[in-house]
């Protein structure tokens, strides 16, 4: 089964300027994802999709060729991942290179063990739309999440009579780390429309997604304190 590893890295980052190429620990943020992909994939099957000349230069100095610069319409604040993935897939298909599945590695989720990736690839089959990494949410729609109703009062997001947090059914969030995506499914519908999805649970240390300066500080602490030890 032929796999394309895609690392999307847009140049514009308002919360943390130049986030994707900022140094975390002993290397730039995007290099964590490149190193992860290289443990299983060949460089020819790893695609950094970026709109930034600066990011392209950093990646190519790290020894990985960047095959294209992403067009402007896929690089603004409203651009979704779906269009970015299709653009990359089409680029290779136009060269006669066809893939069965995509492994999406977002650079803002730097902490992955190779076991996570091999486990998820083993779980995948062409009968699925996607295998996705998740974390278990501490906030639960049966217990601690509320919505404002038409009268302006708060009510629980999901009906249920639970008095203790330990009683509620577990709920999960996409932690942004790893997505294994069926290429046929991707061509037929967007990720939000997928129905045949299997989860892969990762703990809270591996589930950190960097969006804010606080997230960055958390990642620095995780590295400094040695909470995870199986990164390449």
Secondary structure, 3 states (H helix, E strand, C coil): CCEEEEEECCCCCCCCCCHHHCEECCEEHHHHHHHHHHCCCCHHHEEEEECCHHHHHHHHHCCCCCCCECCHHHCCCCCCHHHHHHHHHHHHHCCCCCCCEEEEECCCCCCCCHHHHHHHHHHCCCCCCEEEEEEECCCCCCCCCEEECCCCCEEECCCCCCCCHHHCCCCEEEEEEEEEEEHHHHHHCCHHHCCCEEEEECCCCCCCCCCCHHHHHHHHHHHHHCCCCCCC
